[in-house]
Amino acid sequence: MEQVDLIAEALNLTLFGMGFVFLFLTLLVFVTKLMSIIIHRVNTNKQASVTVNNMDDELDEETKFVIEEAIKIHRGA
């Protein structure tokens, strides 16, 4: 009887341990994806403003407009 209790305790500990690891890794994946989305949005906004500012010095209005529209089409906006 004592051996049955020991095996039941081992299975219980194993299931709780594996469940905790699974939940922790799942949470880690979601937090990493959220951080990636936030960083991508911030980086895209900064990159777009820098690109437009640099283009103002070198390109005429028509060329700038065509490039901006091509970027919008490429991004699917």
C-alpha positions as a Markdown table, in Angstrom:
| # | Residue | x | y | z |
|---|---|---|---|---|
| 1 | Met | 0.0 | 0.0 | 0.0 |
| 2 | Glu | 2.9 | 2.4 | 0.8 |
| 3 | Gln | 4.3 | 1.9 | -2.7 |
| 4 | Val | 1.0 | 2.8 | -4.3 |
| 5 | Asp | 0.9 | 6.0 | -2.3 |
| 6 | Leu | 4.5 | 6.8 | -3.4 |
| 7 | Ile | 3.7 | 6.2 | -7.1 |
| 8 | Ala | 0.5 | 8.4 | -6.8 |
| 9 | Glu | 2.5 | 11.2 | -5.2 |
| 10 | Ala | 5.2 | 10.9 | -7.9 |
| 11 | Leu | 2.5 | 11.1 | -10.6 |
| 12 | Asn | 0.9 | 14.0 | -8.9 |
| 13 | Leu | 4.2 | 15.9 | -8.6 |
| 14 | Thr | 5.0 | 15.2 | -12.2 |
| 15 | Leu | 1.7 | 16.4 | -13.5 |
| 16 | Phe | 1.8 | 19.6 | -11.5 |
| 17 | Gly | 5.4 | 20.3 | -12.4 |
| 18 | Met | 4.8 | 19.7 | -16.2 |
| 19 | Gly | 1.7 | 21.8 | -16.0 |
| 20 | Phe | 3.5 | 24.7 | -14.4 |
| 21 | Val | 6.3 | 24.5 | -17.0 |
| 22 | Phe | 3.7 | 24.4 | -19.8 |
| 23 | Leu | 1.9 | 27.5 | -18.4 |
| 24 | Phe | 5.1 | 29.4 | -17.9 |
| 25 | Leu | 6.4 | 28.7 | -21.4 |
| 26 | Thr | 3.0 | 29.6 | -22.9 |
| 27 | Leu | 3.0 | 32.9 | -21.0 |
| 28 | Leu | 6.5 | 33.5 | -22.1 |
| 29 | Val | 5.5 | 33.1 | -25.8 |
| 30 | Phe | 2.6 | 35.5 | -25.5 |
| 31 | Val | 4.7 | 38.1 | -23.7 |
| 32 | Thr | 7.4 | 37.8 | -26.3 |
| 33 | Lys | 4.9 | 38.2 | -29.2 |
| 34 | Leu | 3.3 | 41.2 | -27.5 |
| 35 | Met | 6.7 | 42.9 | -27.0 |
| 36 | Ser | 7.5 | 42.1 | -30.7 |
| 37 | Ile | 4.3 | 43.8 | -31.9 |
| 38 | Ile | 4.9 | 46.9 | -29.7 |
| 39 | Ile | 8.5 | 47.3 | -30.9 |
| 40 | His | 7.5 | 46.7 | -34.5 |
| 41 | Arg | 4.8 | 49.5 | -34.3 |
| 42 | Val | 7.2 | 51.9 | -32.6 |
| 43 | Asn | 10.0 | 51.2 | -35.0 |
| 44 | Thr | 7.7 | 51.5 | -38.1 |
| 45 | Asn | 6.5 | 55.0 | -36.9 |
| 46 | Lys | 10.0 | 56.2 | -36.3 |
| 47 | Gln | 11.3 | 54.8 | -39.6 |
| 48 | Ala | 8.5 | 56.3 | -41.7 |
| 49 | Ser | 9.1 | 59.8 | -40.2 |
| 50 | Val | 12.9 | 59.6 | -40.7 |
| 51 | Thr | 12.4 | 58.4 | -44.3 |
| 52 | Val | 10.0 | 61.2 | -45.2 |
| 53 | Asn | 12.3 | 63.8 | -43.6 |
| 54 | Asn | 15.3 | 62.6 | -45.6 |
| 55 | Met | 13.4 | 62.5 | -48.8 |
| 56 | Asp | 12.3 | 66.1 | -48.5 |
| 57 | Asp | 15.8 | 67.3 | -49.2 |
| 58 | Glu | 16.6 | 65.3 | -52.2 |
| 59 | Leu | 13.4 | 64.5 | -54.1 |
| 60 | Asp | 10.7 | 66.6 | -55.8 |
| 61 | Glu | 7.1 | 66.3 | -54.8 |
| 62 | Glu | 5.9 | 63.9 | -57.5 |
| 63 | Thr | 8.7 | 61.4 | -56.9 |
| 64 | Lys | 8.1 | 61.6 | -53.1 |
| 65 | Phe | 4.4 | 61.0 | -53.6 |
| 66 | Val | 5.0 | 58.0 | -55.9 |
| 67 | Ile | 7.5 | 56.4 | -53.4 |
| 68 | Glu | 5.1 | 57.0 | -50.4 |
| 69 | Glu | 2.2 | 55.3 | -52.3 |
| 70 | Ala | 4.4 | 52.4 | -53.3 |
| 71 | Ile | 5.3 | 51.9 | -49.6 |
| 72 | Lys | 1.7 | 52.0 | -48.6 |
| 73 | Ile | 0.7 | 49.5 | -51.3 |
| 74 | His | 3.6 | 47.2 | -50.2 |
| 75 | Arg | 2.5 | 47.3 | -46.6 |
| 76 | Gly | -1.1 | 46.7 | -47.5 |
| 77 | Ala | -2.5 | 49.9 | -46.1 |
